[in-house]
């Protein structure tokens, strides 16, 4: 059985990661990371302009055939610098919740936050003409398709035609994916059970974190 608590050096950052990831919170399963990307796909695209100034925009991402795509308004200042070859960081935030120290078995600790974070790094390839229109259709189909009674893309065809010149569409040529699942792995079993119980009585986001903690504890017990 793997010890779910910290071990020497397990909180050290790994070289080459786009985000800080203590070893005991890292996720090596790329399929699990891409599942989080697809599930929480309204995310930030971050880059620097030629002067080094940071820029960020929340955009809807779409993943098709293992490839990642996004678009943003042409009027957005960030759009003008997202030229072919521009390095970007795509930041995806999954379920997250505040963790009160009152939920721990022993008093005297401090609060923290549990969360799921995935960072995708890569470079951009601009899409024009038919490719840009295809991405708009796929984006609409993806997000509208999550509704119980989706509107058909064909019903929006004229509007999409009118909008396509007002957007900038890109494929993210993925170079790396890193994930951090911070789920109280450094706490003892009694604390984790207490935190799970408290989160399970909370709102939808808190219950999602509780479910992830249960899965993480089960996986640790099986190893």
Short mmCIF file of the C-alpha atoms (twelve columns), coordinates in Angstrom:
data_MODEL
# 
_entry.id   MODEL 
# 
loop_
_atom_site.group_PDB 
_atom_site.id 
_atom_site.type_symbol 
_atom_site.label_atom_id 
_atom_site.label_alt_id 
_atom_site.label_comp_id 
_atom_site.label_asym_id 
_atom_site.label_seq_id 
_atom_site.Cartn_x 
_atom_site.Cartn_y 
_atom_site.Cartn_z 
_atom_site.pdbx_PDB_model_num 
ATOM 1   C CA . UNK A 1   0.000   0.000  0.000   1 
ATOM 2   C CA . UNK A 2   1.364   3.433  -0.937  1 
ATOM 3   C CA . UNK A 3   1.536   5.918  1.913   1 
ATOM 4   C CA . UNK A 4   -0.809  8.799  1.025   1 
ATOM 5   C CA . UNK A 5   1.176   11.276 3.101   1 
ATOM 6   C CA . UNK A 6   4.260   13.187 2.072   1 
ATOM 7   C CA . UNK A 7   7.616   11.488 1.751   1 
ATOM 8   C CA . UNK A 8   11.015  13.148 1.559   1 
ATOM 9   C CA . UNK A 9   11.259  15.332 -1.521  1 
ATOM 10  C CA . UNK A 10  7.681   14.682 -2.647  1 
ATOM 11  C CA . UNK A 11  6.781   18.376 -2.479  1 
ATOM 12  C CA . UNK A 12  9.620   19.390 -4.779  1 
ATOM 13  C CA . UNK A 13  8.662   20.802 -8.178  1 
ATOM 14  C CA . UNK A 14  9.511   18.740 -11.233 1 
ATOM 15  C CA . UNK A 15  11.800  20.374 -13.775 1 
ATOM 16  C CA . UNK A 16  10.138  21.304 -17.050 1 
ATOM 17  C CA . UNK A 17  6.575   21.548 -15.727 1 
ATOM 18  C CA . UNK A 18  4.586   24.623 -16.734 1 
ATOM 19  C CA . UNK A 19  3.090   24.857 -13.247 1 
ATOM 20  C CA . UNK A 20  4.297   24.068 -9.746  1 
ATOM 21  C CA . UNK A 21  3.411   20.451 -8.942  1 
ATOM 22  C CA . UNK A 22  4.521   18.799 -5.697  1 
ATOM 23  C CA . UNK A 23  5.408   15.207 -6.465  1 
ATOM 24  C CA . UNK A 24  2.605   13.687 -4.426  1 
ATOM 25  C CA . UNK A 25  0.018   15.776 -6.329  1 
ATOM 26  C CA . UNK A 26  1.264   14.980 -9.833  1 
ATOM 27  C CA . UNK A 27  -0.756  12.955 -12.335 1 
ATOM 28  C CA . UNK A 28  1.168   10.889 -14.860 1 
ATOM 29  C CA . UNK A 29  -1.854  9.479  -16.695 1 
ATOM 30  C CA . UNK A 30  -2.310  11.680 -19.781 1 
ATOM 31  C CA . UNK A 31  -5.757  10.208 -20.438 1 
ATOM 32  C CA . UNK A 32  -6.894  11.434 -17.027 1 
ATOM 33  C CA . UNK A 33  -5.487  14.881 -17.745 1 
ATOM 34  C CA . UNK A 34  -7.164  15.138 -21.150 1 
ATOM 35  C CA . UNK A 35  -10.441 14.011 -19.600 1 
ATOM 36  C CA . UNK A 36  -10.180 16.979 -17.219 1 
ATOM 37  C CA . UNK A 37  -9.430  19.290 -20.161 1 
ATOM 38  C CA . UNK A 38  -12.489 18.101 -22.060 1 
ATOM 39  C CA . UNK A 39  -14.751 18.301 -19.018 1 
ATOM 40  C CA . UNK A 40  -13.584 21.786 -17.947 1 
ATOM 41  C CA . UNK A 41  -12.883 23.226 -21.373 1 
ATOM 42  C CA . UNK A 42  -13.747 26.905 -20.831 1 
ATOM 43  C CA . UNK A 43  -10.275 28.006 -19.872 1 
ATOM 44  C CA . UNK A 44  -7.554  30.641 -20.148 1 
ATOM 45  C CA . UNK A 45  -5.104  31.024 -23.006 1 
ATOM 46  C CA . UNK A 46  -2.037  32.886 -21.788 1 
ATOM 47  C CA . UNK A 47  0.889   34.327 -23.707 1 
ATOM 48  C CA . UNK A 48  3.282   37.259 -23.741 1 
ATOM 49  C CA . UNK A 49  3.422   39.989 -26.350 1 
ATOM 50  C CA . UNK A 50  6.648   41.018 -28.064 1 
ATOM 51  C CA . UNK A 51  7.474   43.336 -25.147 1 
ATOM 52  C CA . UNK A 52  6.992   40.547 -22.609 1 
ATOM 53  C CA . UNK A 53  3.658   41.808 -21.289 1 
ATOM 54  C CA . UNK A 54  1.340   38.967 -20.179 1 
ATOM 55  C CA . UNK A 55  -2.035  38.551 -21.861 1 
ATOM 56  C CA . UNK A 56  -4.868  36.152 -21.019 1 
ATOM 57  C CA . UNK A 57  -8.341  35.417 -22.365 1 
ATOM 58  C CA . UNK A 58  -11.005 32.936 -21.294 1 
ATOM 59  C CA . UNK A 59  -12.057 30.928 -24.342 1 
ATOM 60  C CA . UNK A 60  -13.965 27.734 -25.172 1 
ATOM 61  C CA . UNK A 61  -11.602 24.950 -26.200 1 
ATOM 62  C CA . UNK A 62  -12.547 21.983 -28.364 1 
ATOM 63  C CA . UNK A 63  -10.645 18.709 -28.624 1 
ATOM 64  C CA . UNK A 64  -11.046 16.589 -31.729 1 
ATOM 65  C CA . UNK A 65  -9.025  13.495 -32.716 1 
ATOM 66  C CA . UNK A 66  -6.451  14.223 -30.044 1 
ATOM 67  C CA . UNK A 67  -5.962  17.832 -31.217 1 
ATOM 68  C CA . UNK A 68  -6.841  21.066 -29.394 1 
ATOM 69  C CA . UNK A 69  -8.561  24.083 -30.926 1 
ATOM 70  C CA . UNK A 70  -9.811  27.504 -29.787 1 
ATOM 71  C CA . UNK A 71  -11.024 30.863 -31.045 1 
ATOM 72  C CA . UNK A 72  -11.408 34.394 -29.745 1 
ATOM 73  C CA . UNK A 73  -12.763 37.711 -30.995 1 
ATOM 74  C CA . UNK A 74  -10.675 39.439 -33.640 1 
ATOM 75  C CA . UNK A 75  -11.172 42.704 -31.698 1 
ATOM 76  C CA . UNK A 76  -9.426  41.214 -28.661 1 
ATOM 77  C CA . UNK A 77  -5.933  42.788 -28.406 1 
ATOM 78  C CA . UNK A 78  -4.499  39.346 -27.671 1 
ATOM 79  C CA . UNK A 79  -5.733  38.090 -31.047 1 
ATOM 80  C CA . UNK A 80  -3.395  40.408 -32.923 1 
ATOM 81  C CA . UNK A 81  -0.265  38.844 -31.396 1 
ATOM 82  C CA . UNK A 82  -1.317  35.200 -31.559 1 
ATOM 83  C CA . UNK A 83  0.628   34.665 -34.755 1 
ATOM 84  C CA . UNK A 84  1.751   31.283 -36.053 1 
ATOM 85  C CA . UNK A 85  4.391   29.863 -33.776 1 
ATOM 86  C CA . UNK A 86  3.412   31.903 -30.706 1 
ATOM 87  C CA . UNK A 87  4.043   29.965 -27.479 1 
ATOM 88  C CA . UNK A 88  0.984   29.697 -25.235 1 
ATOM 89  C CA . UNK A 89  -0.072  28.276 -21.898 1 
ATOM 90  C CA . UNK A 90  -3.631  26.954 -21.711 1 
ATOM 91  C CA . UNK A 91  -4.803  26.846 -18.106 1 
ATOM 92  C CA . UNK A 92  -7.722  24.566 -17.197 1 
ATOM 93  C CA . UNK A 93  -9.299  24.686 -13.735 1 
ATOM 94  C CA . UNK A 94  -11.404 21.751 -12.600 1 
ATOM 95  C CA . UNK A 95  -13.404 21.339 -9.398  1 
ATOM 96  C CA . UNK A 96  -12.054 23.318 -6.444  1 
ATOM 97  C CA . UNK A 97  -13.093 23.982 -2.856  1 
ATOM 98  C CA . UNK A 98  -11.973 25.790 0.270   1 
ATOM 99  C CA . UNK A 99  -10.846 23.434 3.045   1 
ATOM 100 C CA . UNK A 100 -11.546 24.659 6.574   1 
ATOM 101 C CA . UNK A 101 -9.162  23.624 9.383   1 
ATOM 102 C CA . UNK A 102 -12.274 22.949 11.492  1 
ATOM 103 C CA . UNK A 103 -12.736 19.792 9.412   1 
ATOM 104 C CA . UNK A 104 -9.494  18.246 10.661  1 
ATOM 105 C CA . UNK A 105 -9.468  15.890 13.616  1 
ATOM 106 C CA . UNK A 106 -6.891  17.907 15.580  1 
ATOM 107 C CA . UNK A 107 -7.244  21.710 16.018  1 
ATOM 108 C CA . UNK A 108 -4.551  24.274 15.322  1 
ATOM 109 C CA . UNK A 109 -3.974  23.824 11.579  1 
ATOM 110 C CA . UNK A 110 -4.556  26.380 8.803   1 
ATOM 111 C CA . UNK A 111 -7.017  26.420 5.896   1 
ATOM 112 C CA . UNK A 112 -6.119  25.445 2.348   1 
ATOM 113 C CA . UNK A 113 -7.723  24.823 -1.033  1 
ATOM 114 C CA . UNK A 114 -8.233  21.580 -2.920  1 
ATOM 115 C CA . UNK A 115 -8.360  21.743 -6.698  1 
ATOM 116 C CA . UNK A 116 -7.700  20.195 -10.085 1 
ATOM 117 C CA . UNK A 117 -5.421  22.121 -12.451 1 
ATOM 118 C CA . UNK A 118 -4.193  21.129 -15.909 1 
ATOM 119 C CA . UNK A 119 -1.728  23.146 -17.981 1 
ATOM 120 C CA . UNK A 120 -1.266  22.561 -21.706 1 
ATOM 121 C CA . UNK A 121 1.677   24.199 -23.456 1 
ATOM 122 C CA . UNK A 122 2.251   24.543 -27.153 1 
ATOM 123 C CA . UNK A 123 2.390   26.801 -30.163 1 
ATOM 124 C CA . UNK A 124 -0.413  28.158 -32.308 1 
ATOM 125 C CA . UNK A 125 -1.347  27.566 -35.916 1 
ATOM 126 C CA . UNK A 126 -3.833  30.050 -37.318 1 
ATOM 127 C CA . UNK A 127 -6.907  28.780 -39.139 1 
ATOM 128 C CA . UNK A 128 -8.432  30.676 -42.041 1 
ATOM 129 C CA . UNK A 129 -11.454 30.331 -44.291 1 
ATOM 130 C CA . UNK A 130 -13.044 26.872 -44.219 1 
ATOM 131 C CA . UNK A 131 -10.944 25.748 -41.251 1 
ATOM 132 C CA . UNK A 132 -12.070 28.715 -39.148 1 
ATOM 133 C CA . UNK A 133 -15.697 28.092 -40.046 1 
ATOM 134 C CA . UNK A 134 -15.294 24.404 -39.250 1 
ATOM 135 C CA . UNK A 135 -14.008 25.297 -35.786 1 
ATOM 136 C CA . UNK A 136 -16.989 27.560 -35.104 1 
ATOM 137 C CA . UNK A 137 -19.350 24.759 -36.095 1 
ATOM 138 C CA . UNK A 138 -17.485 22.233 -33.939 1 
ATOM 139 C CA . UNK A 139 -17.469 24.605 -30.962 1 
ATOM 140 C CA . UNK A 140 -21.213 25.175 -31.230 1 
ATOM 141 C CA . UNK A 141 -21.841 21.446 -31.669 1 
ATOM 142 C CA . UNK A 142 -19.665 20.609 -28.658 1 
ATOM 143 C CA . UNK A 143 -21.260 22.957 -26.152 1 
ATOM 144 C CA . UNK A 144 -24.799 22.969 -27.486 1 
ATOM 145 C CA . UNK A 145 -24.589 19.170 -27.625 1 
ATOM 146 C CA . UNK A 146 -24.196 19.036 -23.858 1 
ATOM 147 C CA . UNK A 147 -27.750 20.320 -23.455 1 
ATOM 148 C CA . UNK A 148 -30.719 17.916 -23.300 1 
ATOM 149 C CA . UNK A 149 -32.381 19.584 -26.321 1 
ATOM 150 C CA . UNK A 150 -29.574 21.023 -28.461 1 
ATOM 151 C CA . UNK A 151 -30.145 23.421 -31.316 1 
ATOM 152 C CA . UNK A 152 -28.830 22.060 -34.616 1 
ATOM 153 C CA . UNK A 153 -25.781 23.804 -36.036 1 
ATOM 154 C CA . UNK A 154 -27.560 24.015 -39.404 1 
ATOM 155 C CA . UNK A 155 -30.082 26.408 -37.868 1 
ATOM 156 C CA . UNK A 156 -27.258 28.867 -37.156 1 
ATOM 157 C CA . UNK A 157 -25.544 28.653 -40.539 1 
ATOM 158 C CA . UNK A 158 -26.230 32.223 -41.687 1 
ATOM 159 C CA . UNK A 159 -25.162 33.702 -38.356 1 
ATOM 160 C CA . UNK A 160 -21.974 31.655 -38.351 1 
ATOM 161 C CA . UNK A 161 -21.211 32.916 -41.859 1 
ATOM 162 C CA . UNK A 162 -21.637 36.488 -40.630 1 
ATOM 163 C CA . UNK A 163 -19.438 35.965 -37.573 1 
ATOM 164 C CA . UNK A 164 -16.507 34.042 -39.035 1 
ATOM 165 C CA . UNK A 165 -14.634 37.168 -40.170 1 
ATOM 166 C CA . UNK A 166 -14.917 38.597 -36.654 1 
ATOM 167 C CA . UNK A 167 -13.016 35.805 -34.947 1 
ATOM 168 C CA . UNK A 168 -9.481  34.471 -34.943 1 
ATOM 169 C CA . UNK A 169 -9.260  30.688 -34.830 1 
ATOM 170 C CA . UNK A 170 -6.261  28.562 -33.900 1 
ATOM 171 C CA . UNK A 171 -5.065  25.030 -33.379 1 
ATOM 172 C CA . UNK A 172 -2.871  24.540 -30.330 1 
ATOM 173 C CA . UNK A 173 0.059   22.396 -31.429 1 
ATOM 174 C CA . UNK A 174 0.509   20.680 -28.083 1 
ATOM 175 C CA . UNK A 175 4.029   20.314 -26.725 1 
ATOM 176 C CA . UNK A 176 3.227   19.302 -23.154 1 
ATOM 177 C CA . UNK A 177 0.501   18.610 -20.617 1 
ATOM 178 C CA . UNK A 178 0.916   18.763 -16.837 1 
ATOM 179 C CA . UNK A 179 -1.622  18.198 -14.103 1 
ATOM 180 C CA . UNK A 180 -1.912  18.942 -10.419 1 
ATOM 181 C CA . UNK A 181 -4.628  17.208 -8.384  1 
ATOM 182 C CA . UNK A 182 -4.411  18.703 -4.877  1 
ATOM 183 C CA . UNK A 183 -6.770  16.492 -2.871  1 
ATOM 184 C CA . UNK A 184 -5.484  16.400 0.724   1 
ATOM 185 C CA . UNK A 185 -3.075  13.580 -0.080  1 
ATOM 186 C CA . UNK A 186 -0.751  14.872 2.643   1 
ATOM 187 C CA . UNK A 187 -3.366  14.443 5.405   1 
ATOM 188 C CA . UNK A 188 -3.914  11.296 7.429   1 
ATOM 189 C CA . UNK A 189 -6.853  8.996  6.721   1 
ATOM 190 C CA . UNK A 190 -9.005  10.389 9.537   1 
ATOM 191 C CA . UNK A 191 -8.579  13.957 8.278   1 
ATOM 192 C CA . UNK A 192 -9.373  12.957 4.699   1 
ATOM 193 C CA . UNK A 193 -12.552 11.176 5.787   1 
ATOM 194 C CA . UNK A 194 -13.624 14.247 7.765   1 
ATOM 195 C CA . UNK A 195 -12.924 16.606 4.850   1 
ATOM 196 C CA . UNK A 196 -14.819 14.347 2.451   1 
ATOM 197 C CA . UNK A 197 -17.812 14.286 4.801   1 
ATOM 198 C CA . UNK A 198 -17.849 18.090 5.089   1 
ATOM 199 C CA . UNK A 199 -17.523 18.613 1.330   1 
ATOM 200 C CA . UNK A 200 -20.204 16.017 0.610   1 
ATOM 201 C CA . UNK A 201 -22.686 18.182 2.534   1 
ATOM 202 C CA . UNK A 202 -21.820 21.274 0.501   1 
ATOM 203 C CA . UNK A 203 -22.640 22.642 -2.945  1 
ATOM 204 C CA . UNK A 204 -22.103 20.941 -6.290  1 
ATOM 205 C CA . UNK A 205 -18.474 22.056 -6.639  1 
ATOM 206 C CA . UNK A 206 -17.657 20.839 -3.128  1 
ATOM 207 C CA . UNK A 207 -19.305 17.481 -3.801  1 
ATOM 208 C CA . UNK A 208 -17.238 17.090 -6.964  1 
ATOM 209 C CA . UNK A 209 -14.070 17.598 -4.942  1 
ATOM 210 C CA . UNK A 210 -15.297 15.064 -2.385  1 
ATOM 211 C CA . UNK A 211 -15.846 12.518 -5.172  1 
ATOM 212 C CA . UNK A 212 -12.328 13.097 -6.479  1 
ATOM 213 C CA . UNK A 213 -10.908 12.672 -2.976  1 
ATOM 214 C CA . UNK A 214 -12.751 9.363  -2.553  1 
ATOM 215 C CA . UNK A 215 -11.367 8.115  -5.854  1 
ATOM 216 C CA . UNK A 216 -7.863  9.253  -4.934  1 
ATOM 217 C CA . UNK A 217 -8.013  7.516  -1.536  1 
ATOM 218 C CA . UNK A 218 -9.287  4.319  -3.134  1 
ATOM 219 C CA . UNK A 219 -6.515  4.387  -5.733  1 
ATOM 220 C CA . UNK A 220 -3.873  4.913  -3.035  1 
ATOM 221 C CA . UNK A 221 -5.258  2.010  -1.008  1 
ATOM 222 C CA . UNK A 222 -5.134  -0.305 -4.031  1 
ATOM 223 C CA . UNK A 223 -1.496  0.467  -4.904  1 
# 
